[in-house]
Amino acid sequence: MTAKKTNSGGGLIQLKWVRSAICAPVKQKRVIKGLGFTRLNQVIERPDNAAIRGMVAKVPHLVEVVN
């Protein structure tokens, strides 16, 4: 039998922090920090996997997917 090839999220996803988290709840501030953002309007690249997608889904009003 041949081995089945799976796509384990080998690509990258570009994220941009577009709105301040000053009035956001503490959990959402921690998500922004966990994604690796340090300043507003910053664009970062992260692996395109379920964990990162889940973090982005928690703060869709603060970040946007660039690509």
ROSENU-326399 format. One record per residue: residue number from 1; residue in three letters; x, z, y of N, C-alpha, C, O, CB in turn. Coordinates in steps of 0.001 Angstrom, whole numbers. Atoms other than C-alpha are relative to their C-alpha. Glycine has a CB too. Example, Ala and Ser with C-alpha at 12.3 -4.5 7.8 and 13.67 -1.06 7.14 Angstrom:
<pt 1, ala, <890, 0, -1190>, <12300, 7800, -4500>, <900, 0, 1200>, <1936, 665, 1181>, <-992, 1246, 27>>
<pt 2, ser, <-820, -60, -1190>, <13670, 7140, -1060>, <-770, 730, 1090>, <-261, 899, 2198>, <414, -1415, 462>>
***
This chain:
<pt 1, met, <826, 0, -1176>, <0, 0, 0>, <875, 0, 1247>, <1986, 530, 1241>, <-942, 1200, -6>>
<pt 2, thr, <-737, 4, -1250>, <1110, -588, 3533>, <-407, 1186, 863>, <-1537, 1671, 802>, <-228, -1311, 753>>
<pt 3, ala, <274, -1148, -867>, <1359, 2184, 6046>, <-863, -443, 1174>, <-656, -1513, 1745>, <1318, 643, 506>>
<pt 4, lys, <879, 303, -1117>, <-1333, 2262, 8680>, <694, 402, 1303>, <1202, 1516, 1433>, <-1367, 730, -154>>
<pt 5, lys, <-620, -290, -1280>, <-7, 2036, 12213>, <-1052, 595, 934>, <-2160, 72, 1062>, <636, -1278, 615>>
<pt 6, thr, <920, -638, -942>, <-1613, 4356, 14726>, <637, 24, 1372>, <1855, 138, 1510>, <-370, 1433, -457>>
<pt 7, asn, <-470, -92, -1369>, <-1339, 4366, 18465>, <-109, 1445, 433>, <-1208, 1928, 707>, <-804, -935, 946>>
<pt 8, ser, <-6, -1419, -341>, <-335, 7920, 19304>, <182, 215, 1500>, <790, 1202, 1911>, <1103, 721, -767>>
<pt 9, gly, <-117, -156, -1443>, <-552, 7385, 23061>, <1386, -290, 507>, <1932, 486, 1291>, <-392, 1376, 400>>
<pt 10, gly, <-1358, 318, -386>, <2778, 5672, 23525>, <154, -432, 1445>, <1273, -480, 1957>, <517, -1055, -876>>
<pt 11, gly, <-79, 485, -1370>, <1910, 4439, 27008>, <81, 1116, 1017>, <43, 2299, 680>, <-1177, -860, 303>>
<pt 12, leu, <-38, -952, -1102>, <2142, 6103, 30379>, <-1211, -204, 891>, <-1765, -1300, 972>, <1301, -146, 812>>
<pt 13, ile, <1101, 62, -935>, <-570, 6904, 32869>, <501, 512, 1344>, <1167, 1545, 1411>, <-1223, 823, -506>>
<pt 14, gln, <-408, -413, -1335>, <19, 7107, 36618>, <-1146, 743, 661>, <-2278, 260, 686>, <432, -1216, 854>>
<pt 15, leu, <1001, -834, -645>, <-1832, 9859, 38458>, <398, 248, 1446>, <1582, 368, 1761>, <-175, 1331, -753>>
<pt 16, lys, <-251, -277, -1408>, <-2178, 10461, 42189>, <-869, 1170, 429>, <-2068, 1195, 154>, <-278, -1251, 878>>
<pt 17, trp, <720, -1158, -515>, <-3157, 13760, 43810>, <-544, -388, 1366>, <226, -600, 2302>, <924, 1277, 86>>
<pt 18, val, <601, 554, -1210>, <-5636, 12721, 46512>, <-741, 1018, 857>, <-1038, 730, 2017>, <-935, -1088, -372>>
<pt 19, arg, <753, -977, -780>, <-7438, 15895, 47618>, <592, 1387, -199>, <979, 1758, -1307>, <-1491, -12, -396>>
<pt 20, ser, <-606, -1315, 37>, <-6176, 19349, 48458>, <-773, 945, -916>, <-1990, 833, -1068>, <80, 575, 1400>>
<pt 21, ala, <597, -980, 900>, <-6816, 22204, 46038>, <-139, 1368, 670>, <-254, 2382, -18>, <836, 123, -1269>>
<pt 22, ile, <64, -1275, -710>, <-7010, 24883, 48745>, <-1281, 763, -330>, <-1222, 1956, -631>, <94, -231, 1506>>
<pt 23, cys, <1281, -674, 260>, <-10706, 25669, 48203>, <-440, -133, -1456>, <-1559, 248, -1799>, <-1081, -566, 910>>
<pt 24, ala, <342, 165, 1421>, <-10641, 24850, 44491>, <168, 1336, -727>, <953, 2184, -305>, <889, -1099, -664>>
<pt 25, pro, <-176, -1210, 801>, <-11043, 27576, 41863>, <1411, 84, -584>, <2113, -922, -685>, <-1035, 44, -1126>>
<pt 26, val, <-1349, -245, 503>, <-7884, 29106, 40396>, <288, -836, -1237>, <1405, -1329, -1393>, <190, 1478, -314>>
<pt 27, lys, <-211, 810, 1207>, <-8362, 27288, 37071>, <364, -1437, 352>, <1224, -2035, -294>, <-1254, 17, -881>>
<pt 28, gln, <-303, 1369, -394>, <-8344, 23925, 38837>, <1372, -89, 660>, <2072, -1089, 496>, <-1077, -530, 945>>
<pt 29, lys, <-1346, -16, -582>, <-5235, 24878, 40819>, <1054, 31, -1093>, <2106, -595, -968>, <174, 1206, 937>>
<pt 30, arg, <-942, -64, 1120>, <-3521, 25698, 37541>, <101, -1334, -727>, <1171, -1686, -1225>, <-416, 1090, -979>>
<pt 31, val, <-36, 1325, 629>, <-4485, 22291, 36117>, <881, -935, 819>, <1686, -1682, 264>, <-1432, -587, -138>>
<pt 32, ile, <-829, 836, -874>, <-2928, 20564, 39136>, <1478, 347, -185>, <2323, -542, -289>, <-415, 179, 1483>>
<pt 33, lys, <-1385, -453, 206>, <235, 22649, 38705>, <497, -410, -1388>, <1650, -813, -1546>, <103, 1539, 172>>
<pt 34, gly, <-370, 357, 1363>, <230, 21986, 34956>, <274, -1483, -179>, <1087, -1872, -1018>, <-1078, 419, -939>>
<pt 35, leu, <-267, 1431, 54>, <95, 18245, 35507>, <1352, -332, 624>, <1927, -1381, 337>, <-1110, -773, 707>>
<pt 36, gly, <-1311, 214, -584>, <3264, 18586, 37565>, <-13, -416, 1454>, <1020, -821, 1988>, <713, -1011, -776>>
<pt 37, phe, <65, 357, -1411>, <2037, 17903, 41084>, <617, 1092, 857>, <446, 2280, 584>, <-1446, -253, 426>>
<pt 38, thr, <-583, -952, -936>, <3964, 19532, 43925>, <-457, -246, 1433>, <-371, 660, 2262>, <1507, -62, -73>>
<pt 39, arg, <468, 276, -1361>, <2554, 17809, 47031>, <-1106, -1047, -39>, <-1234, -1813, -994>, <1169, -479, 900>>
<pt 40, leu, <1130, 910, -119>, <-464, 15844, 48158>, <475, -1446, 107>, <1547, -1711, 651>, <-856, 369, 1214>>
<pt 41, asn, <-283, 1445, 29>, <-490, 12033, 47725>, <1203, -349, -858>, <1770, -1432, -715>, <226, -512, 1402>>
<pt 42, gln, <-1102, 257, 920>, <2207, 12318, 45067>, <-510, -799, -1195>, <-1601, -535, -1702>, <653, 1328, -465>>
<pt 43, val, <324, 790, 1181>, <2152, 9765, 42247>, <987, 388, -1094>, <2201, 360, -892>, <53, -1544, 302>>
<pt 44, ile, <-840, -398, 1128>, <3435, 10916, 38854>, <-396, -804, -1219>, <-1500, -1343, -1286>, <-120, 1517, -282>>
<pt 45, glu, <277, 655, 1279>, <3665, 9378, 35391>, <6, 1046, -1094>, <912, 1876, -1167>, <1036, -1117, -302>>
<pt 46, arg, <110, -911, 1129>, <2558, 11293, 32328>, <-353, -826, -1232>, <-875, -1933, -1098>, <-1070, 1118, 265>>
<pt 47, pro, <391, 719, 1211>, <2090, 10264, 28687>, <-1513, -121, -87>, <-2243, 814, 242>, <547, 705, -1248>>
<pt 48, asp, <1435, 248, 112>, <-1313, 8747, 28048>, <-489, 540, -1342>, <-563, -190, -2330>, <-320, -1524, 139>>
<pt 49, asn, <502, -607, 1229>, <-2635, 11177, 25458>, <-1241, 842, 314>, <-1635, 968, 1473>, <1099, 869, -676>>
<pt 50, ala, <1258, -731, -156>, <-5728, 13310, 24913>, <160, 1246, 859>, <-760, 1600, 1596>, <-547, 385, -1357>>
<pt 51, ala, <-216, -1219, -776>, <-4220, 16441, 26471>, <7, -294, 1501>, <-636, 410, 2280>, <1317, 666, -414>>
<pt 52, ile, <-70, 353, -1415>, <-3419, 14764, 29783>, <-1352, -523, 480>, <-1792, -187, 1579>, <1103, -1053, 246>>
<pt 53, arg, <1326, 509, -368>, <-6753, 12917, 29817>, <-1000, 1139, 180>, <-1856, 1086, 1063>, <-510, -980, -1064>>
<pt 54, gly, <875, -1155, -117>, <-8519, 16236, 29278>, <257, 779, 1273>, <-680, 1267, 1904>, <166, 901, -1192>>
<pt 55, met, <-338, -690, -1247>, <-6660, 17827, 32182>, <-527, -776, 1200>, <-1037, -180, 2149>, <1524, 192, 120>>
<pt 56, val, <504, 828, -1091>, <-7574, 14910, 34438>, <-1528, 90, 72>, <-2102, 55, 1161>, <447, -1470, -184>>
<pt 57, ala, <1465, -113, 31>, <-11212, 15227, 33342>, <-488, 1302, 614>, <-1635, 1380, 1056>, <-505, -106, -1429>>
<pt 58, lys, <374, -1282, -606>, <-11226, 18834, 34600>, <40, -52, 1526>, <-647, 729, 2184>, <925, 1102, -500>>
<pt 59, val, <-129, 93, -1459>, <-10273, 17790, 38151>, <-137, -1441, 498>, <750, -1920, 1204>, <1346, 572, 445>>
<pt 60, pro, <102, 1403, -396>, <-11592, 14241, 38699>, <-184, -178, 1515>, <71, -1260, 2044>, <-1156, -653, -733>>
<pt 61, his, <191, 80, -1443>, <-12404, 15030, 42349>, <1291, 245, 779>, <1332, 37, 1992>, <-1050, 994, 433>>
<pt 62, leu, <-1268, -285, -660>, <-8796, 16000, 43102>, <1078, -1039, -305>, <1988, -1234, 501>, <486, 1364, -408>>
<pt 63, val, <-1010, 996, 387>, <-6796, 13303, 41270>, <-673, -1329, -325>, <-1875, -1388, -583>, <826, 495, -1216>>
<pt 64, glu, <509, 1303, 419>, <-7184, 9616, 40545>, <1054, -699, -848>, <2254, -472, -696>, <-385, -871, 1229>>
<pt 65, val, <-883, 785, 852>, <-5725, 7285, 37957>, <350, -1262, 760>, <-534, -2017, 1164>, <-661, -327, -1383>>
<pt 66, val, <-464, 1119, -806>, <-3608, 4675, 39718>, <-54, -1305, -779>, <-564, -2303, -269>, <1412, 256, 492>>
<pt 67, asn, <-32, 1255, 763>, <-3114, 2102, 36953>, <-1133, -104, -944>, <-1252, -1098, -1660>, <1276, -136, -755>>
***
